[in-house]
Amino acid sequence: MIRIIGAGLSGLACAIALNKNDIETELHEKSDRVGSKFPTSVHAMRGRINGGDTLELVSEKGIELRNTFPVKTVVRYTPSLKKTEERREEPAYYMLLRGEGGVEEELLEQAKKSHVVLSSKEDHGDVIATGPRSVLAVGLGCTFKGSNTEKAHVIYNQQLAPGGYICVLPHKEHTTVLLTCYRREFFDRLNELMEKAFHEIKPLNDLVNGLDFVNRFGGCISQPLNGEVIENPKLIGEAGGFIDPARGFGMHYALVSGALAAEAITKCESFRKLVDETFGNSLSQDSLRYSSIKRMTNDEYEALLMGRGKNS
């Protein structure tokens, strides 16, 4: 019996992969339900990991994601709202729906062989998937019913999203606007910053024009891995620091790190070795990117995005 603490994305992914190898699992969840900590909202999963397609890699690990929305075009806005548009042949991102009817419910159905213990106080297990150990940044999201775009839009502005960005994430029937902030002195001002962003940024308003407001929600981005992979117990997802600190992406790391922990258990292999082989240097590159851009000024963003600065 393998005991997994935490029934979020990474814990569910680990349980699914173990179940497919006929290994009995027990999922412990501290809340009274298994499902997203978010209401209905759209979240971005990076399209590629170490040169390969993320969705294909996840599928190879035995995890099926059916309700995805591939996005091949990314529109980026400088602080002065000049824009660049990049279209790729393969998806830059896969948008996933969270909340009711979202990805966690998909995964729970696939993990149905596991014994789930709700409202659990258990904190010792073979695999730990309990979420962030410490907070690096915070975010505020607004979700709308419907969509006016099939592209991802990212707006950089240090006054409105200090150290972070504002993005518009489309799905089939919903759109989420997310504002991230990496400066602690602004953590308690996210509502004010979001209101200013909608008031001052015309392209942002255009992208949600005519859509019905659904909800507003908050979240956080955890501290990154910094080269440390915990083997015993195996720390996965945000609990293990598997996160892109510069851009806040964690869904691909959550799903794959959960599957890799299961593979390490099934094959009696090193978790660290599997992580290194699968992610390559992407984790360290993500941390370097964060170090280089976290204190950039609006002028530096302007130069970078218009091709006059260093590549990110």
Sequence and secondary structure as in RCSB ss.txt:
>XXXX:A:sequence
MIRIIGAGLSGLACAIALNKNDIETELHEKSDRVGSKFPTSVHAMRGRINGGDTLELVSEKGIELRNTFPVKTVV
RYTPSLKKTEERREEPAYYMLLRGEGGVEEELLEQAKKSHVVLSSKEDHGDVIATGPRSVLAVGLGCTFKGSNTE
KAHVIYNQQLAPGGYICVLPHKEHTTVLLTCYRREFFDRLNELMEKAFHEIKPLNDLVNGLDFVNRFGGCISQPL
NGEVIENPKLIGEAGGFIDPARGFGMHYALVSGALAAEAITKCESFRKLVDETFGNSLSQDSLRYSSIKRMTNDE
YEALLMGRGKNS
>XXXX:A:secstr
 EEEE  SHHHHHHHHHHHHTT  EEEE SSSS S SS SEEEEEESEETTEEHHHHHHHTT    SEEEE EEE
EE TT  EEEEE SS SEEEEEESTTSHHHHHHHHTTTSEEESS      SEE    SSEEEEEEEEEEES S S
SEEEE  TTTSTTS EEEEE SSEEEEEEEE  GGGGGGHHHHHHHHHHH HHHHHHHTT EEEEEEEEEEE   
TT   TTTEE GGGGT S TTT   HHHHHHHHHHHHHHHHHT  HHHHHHHHHTTHHHHHHHHHHHHTT  HHH
HHHHHTTSS   
